[in-house]
Amino acid sequence: MKQRIFFLLTGIFLLSMTIGSCSKDDEPITDNDKIVGTWNLVKRDGGFSGGTIDIEAGTVVVSFTANGEMTVYDKTDNHYFFSSGTYDYYFLDSTQNPANVIVLRTKEGVVFSHFYYCFQDNTLRLSQQAFDGFNYTFMKVK
């Protein structure tokens, strides 16, 4: 029983921290144009340990295309984000609840992850609130 309460409280804590990480001034992504391009993963934080890992730019590179494909290249195979490969992505419509969600699926159409996102300047933040609480910070490659 104590273990369930601990996990419940941990989940609530991580959710509240993640929601607070995107300010009201953040501009929601309304179309693919803002995410299309190449991004460097520069930080992963959260999870049950609550630790932060700074990642050297170029170690994990993610590219989003206008046709809904996401390609991940992890030159170390440390799986800071996802295994190297090509995946599909789509955004939930703003009329759906919850809004500001990007969905990743395999090329076979199997949904394997949902992320809340916020986009500010040249930074994209993806938060895996419903799972282990990892947050990923990407900087756009110029």
BALOBA-1460 file (C-alpha; in Angstrom, 3 decimals):
// residues 142
<rec num="1" residu="m" x="0.000" y="0.000" z="0.000"/>
<rec num="2" residu="k" x="2.808" y="2.400" z="0.906"/>
<rec num="3" residu="q" x="4.491" y="1.642" z="-2.405"/>
<rec num="4" residu="r" x="1.337" y="2.573" z="-4.338"/>
<rec num="5" residu="i" x="1.028" y="5.851" z="-2.464"/>
<rec num="6" residu="f" x="4.704" y="6.602" z="-3.136"/>
<rec num="7" residu="f" x="4.308" y="6.007" z="-6.886"/>
<rec num="8" residu="l" x="1.087" y="8.035" z="-6.989"/>
<rec num="9" residu="l" x="2.686" y="10.979" z="-5.193"/>
<rec num="10" residu="t" x="5.802" y="10.718" z="-7.378"/>
<rec num="11" residu="g" x="3.633" y="10.781" z="-10.505"/>
<rec num="12" residu="i" x="1.682" y="13.815" z="-9.294"/>
<rec num="13" residu="f" x="4.930" y="15.606" z="-8.429"/>
<rec num="14" residu="l" x="6.484" y="14.904" z="-11.851"/>
<rec num="15" residu="l" x="3.301" y="15.961" z="-13.623"/>
<rec num="16" residu="s" x="3.188" y="19.259" z="-11.748"/>
<rec num="17" residu="m" x="6.862" y="19.950" z="-12.517"/>
<rec num="18" residu="t" x="6.413" y="19.178" z="-16.212"/>
<rec num="19" residu="i" x="3.313" y="21.308" z="-16.608"/>
<rec num="20" residu="g" x="5.143" y="24.186" z="-14.956"/>
<rec num="21" residu="s" x="8.058" y="23.881" z="-17.371"/>
<rec num="22" residu="c" x="6.122" y="25.552" z="-20.190"/>
<rec num="23" residu="s" x="5.086" y="29.084" z="-19.456"/>
<rec num="24" residu="k" x="1.866" y="30.707" z="-20.597"/>
<rec num="25" residu="d" x="3.908" y="32.683" z="-23.123"/>
<rec num="26" residu="d" x="4.908" y="29.525" z="-24.974"/>
<rec num="27" residu="e" x="3.492" y="29.388" z="-28.450"/>
<rec num="28" residu="p" x="1.717" y="26.106" z="-29.191"/>
<rec num="29" residu="i" x="2.627" y="24.321" z="-32.386"/>
<rec num="30" residu="t" x="-0.351" y="24.594" z="-34.692"/>
<rec num="31" residu="d" x="1.171" y="22.998" z="-37.758"/>
<rec num="32" residu="n" x="4.193" y="21.026" z="-38.870"/>
<rec num="33" residu="d" x="6.010" y="24.110" z="-40.170"/>
<rec num="34" residu="k" x="7.382" y="24.967" z="-36.727"/>
<rec num="35" residu="i" x="8.781" y="21.527" z="-36.013"/>
<rec num="36" residu="v" x="10.037" y="20.575" z="-39.469"/>
<rec num="37" residu="g" x="13.808" y="20.524" z="-39.502"/>
<rec num="38" residu="t" x="16.738" y="19.032" z="-37.648"/>
<rec num="39" residu="w" x="17.067" y="19.124" z="-33.872"/>
<rec num="40" residu="n" x="19.863" y="18.233" z="-31.444"/>
<rec num="41" residu="l" x="18.898" y="16.595" z="-28.167"/>
<rec num="42" residu="v" x="20.771" y="18.618" z="-25.551"/>
<rec num="43" residu="k" x="19.211" y="17.517" z="-22.255"/>
<rec num="44" residu="r" x="17.189" y="14.724" z="-20.722"/>
<rec num="45" residu="d" x="15.833" y="15.116" z="-17.215"/>
<rec num="46" residu="g" x="13.241" y="13.645" z="-14.905"/>
<rec num="47" residu="g" x="12.399" y="9.995" z="-14.615"/>
<rec num="48" residu="f" x="12.101" y="8.278" z="-11.257"/>
<rec num="49" residu="s" x="15.637" y="9.303" z="-10.314"/>
<rec num="50" residu="g" x="14.993" y="12.964" z="-11.143"/>
<rec num="51" residu="g" x="18.472" y="13.309" z="-12.631"/>
<rec num="52" residu="t" x="19.604" y="15.505" z="-15.511"/>
<rec num="53" residu="i" x="21.833" y="14.407" z="-18.367"/>
<rec num="54" residu="d" x="23.384" y="17.077" z="-20.567"/>
<rec num="55" residu="i" x="23.985" y="15.668" z="-24.035"/>
<rec num="56" residu="e" x="26.597" y="16.995" z="-26.431"/>
<rec num="57" residu="a" x="25.014" y="18.518" z="-29.548"/>
<rec num="58" residu="g" x="25.207" y="16.069" z="-32.428"/>
<rec num="59" residu="t" x="25.092" y="12.955" z="-30.233"/>
<rec num="60" residu="v" x="21.362" y="12.479" z="-30.831"/>
<rec num="61" residu="v" x="19.918" y="14.174" z="-33.898"/>
<rec num="62" residu="v" x="16.198" y="14.118" z="-34.689"/>
<rec num="63" residu="s" x="14.739" y="15.292" z="-37.990"/>
<rec num="64" residu="f" x="11.053" y="15.996" z="-38.580"/>
<rec num="65" residu="t" x="9.696" y="16.173" z="-42.121"/>
<rec num="66" residu="a" x="6.548" y="17.876" z="-43.382"/>
<rec num="67" residu="n" x="5.102" y="14.501" z="-44.401"/>
<rec num="68" residu="g" x="4.962" y="13.207" z="-40.802"/>
<rec num="69" residu="e" x="8.225" y="11.295" z="-40.511"/>
<rec num="70" residu="m" x="10.698" y="11.555" z="-37.662"/>
<rec num="71" residu="t" x="14.206" y="10.163" z="-38.087"/>
<rec num="72" residu="v" x="16.365" y="9.553" z="-35.031"/>
<rec num="73" residu="y" x="20.127" y="9.167" z="-35.213"/>
<rec num="74" residu="d" x="21.868" y="8.232" z="-31.938"/>
<rec num="75" residu="k" x="25.566" y="7.904" z="-32.695"/>
<rec num="76" residu="t" x="26.240" y="6.268" z="-29.305"/>
<rec num="77" residu="d" x="23.221" y="3.954" z="-29.148"/>
<rec num="78" residu="n" x="22.839" y="4.971" z="-25.475"/>
<rec num="79" residu="h" x="19.102" y="5.396" z="-26.127"/>
<rec num="80" residu="y" x="18.902" y="8.868" z="-24.641"/>
<rec num="81" residu="f" x="15.731" y="9.293" z="-26.693"/>
<rec num="82" residu="f" x="14.746" y="6.426" z="-29.036"/>
<rec num="83" residu="s" x="16.720" y="3.924" z="-31.052"/>
<rec num="84" residu="s" x="18.055" y="5.150" z="-34.374"/>
<rec num="85" residu="g" x="15.423" y="4.720" z="-37.056"/>
<rec num="86" residu="t" x="12.482" y="6.319" z="-38.824"/>
<rec num="87" residu="y" x="9.115" y="6.752" z="-37.147"/>
<rec num="88" residu="d" x="5.836" y="8.498" z="-37.939"/>
<rec num="89" residu="y" x="4.470" y="11.405" z="-35.927"/>
<rec num="90" residu="y" x="1.308" y="13.458" z="-35.784"/>
<rec num="91" residu="f" x="-0.170" y="16.129" z="-33.570"/>
<rec num="92" residu="l" x="-3.475" y="15.766" z="-31.822"/>
<rec num="93" residu="d" x="-5.965" y="18.253" z="-33.195"/>
<rec num="94" residu="s" x="-6.396" y="21.305" z="-30.961"/>
<rec num="95" residu="t" x="-10.040" y="20.323" z="-30.482"/>
<rec num="96" residu="q" x="-8.973" y="17.013" z="-28.920"/>
<rec num="97" residu="n" x="-8.287" y="16.673" z="-25.256"/>
<rec num="98" residu="p" x="-5.523" y="16.965" z="-24.213"/>
<rec num="99" residu="a" x="-4.141" y="19.522" z="-26.630"/>
<rec num="100" residu="n" x="-0.405" y="20.041" z="-27.272"/>
<rec num="101" residu="v" x="0.302" y="16.343" z="-27.734"/>
<rec num="102" residu="i" x="2.544" y="14.772" z="-30.339"/>
<rec num="103" residu="v" x="2.083" y="11.050" z="-30.985"/>
<rec num="104" residu="l" x="4.861" y="8.756" z="-32.229"/>
<rec num="105" residu="r" x="4.198" y="5.470" z="-33.943"/>
<rec num="106" residu="t" x="6.127" y="2.784" z="-35.757"/>
<rec num="107" residu="k" x="6.094" y="2.537" z="-39.537"/>
<rec num="108" residu="e" x="3.579" y="-0.285" z="-39.064"/>
<rec num="109" residu="g" x="1.198" y="2.177" z="-37.379"/>
<rec num="110" residu="v" x="1.606" y="1.031" z="-33.767"/>
<rec num="111" residu="v" x="1.458" y="3.996" z="-31.369"/>
<rec num="112" residu="f" x="4.298" y="3.708" z="-28.870"/>
<rec num="113" residu="s" x="4.581" y="7.109" z="-27.232"/>
<rec num="114" residu="h" x="2.758" y="10.363" z="-26.522"/>
<rec num="115" residu="f" x="4.483" y="13.589" z="-25.547"/>
<rec num="116" residu="y" x="3.225" y="16.911" z="-24.317"/>
<rec num="117" residu="y" x="5.225" y="19.587" z="-26.075"/>
<rec num="118" residu="c" x="6.053" y="23.248" z="-25.929"/>
<rec num="119" residu="f" x="7.977" y="25.235" z="-28.458"/>
<rec num="120" residu="q" x="9.765" y="28.477" z="-27.661"/>
<rec num="121" residu="d" x="12.310" y="30.253" z="-29.815"/>
<rec num="122" residu="n" x="14.634" y="27.525" z="-31.142"/>
<rec num="123" residu="t" x="13.848" y="25.088" z="-28.321"/>
<rec num="124" residu="l" x="11.462" y="22.151" z="-28.400"/>
<rec num="125" residu="r" x="10.586" y="20.436" z="-25.134"/>
<rec num="126" residu="l" x="8.919" y="17.028" z="-25.128"/>
<rec num="127" residu="s" x="7.549" y="15.666" z="-21.845"/>
<rec num="128" residu="q" x="6.617" y="12.049" z="-21.298"/>
<rec num="129" residu="q" x="4.259" y="12.803" z="-18.427"/>
<rec num="130" residu="a" x="2.138" y="9.678" z="-18.540"/>
<rec num="131" residu="f" x="5.050" y="7.242" z="-18.428"/>
<rec num="132" residu="d" x="8.330" y="7.628" z="-16.554"/>
<rec num="133" residu="g" x="8.371" y="11.401" z="-16.470"/>
<rec num="134" residu="f" x="11.334" y="12.008" z="-18.793"/>
<rec num="135" residu="n" x="11.623" y="15.436" z="-20.374"/>
<rec num="136" residu="y" x="13.663" y="16.032" z="-23.513"/>
<rec num="137" residu="t" x="15.057" y="19.391" z="-24.609"/>
<rec num="138" residu="f" x="16.027" y="19.905" z="-28.239"/>
<rec num="139" residu="m" x="17.756" y="22.848" z="-29.909"/>
<rec num="140" residu="k" x="17.054" y="23.501" z="-33.570"/>
<rec num="141" residu="v" x="20.051" y="23.115" z="-35.872"/>
<rec num="142" residu="k" x="20.587" y="26.282" z="-37.906"/>
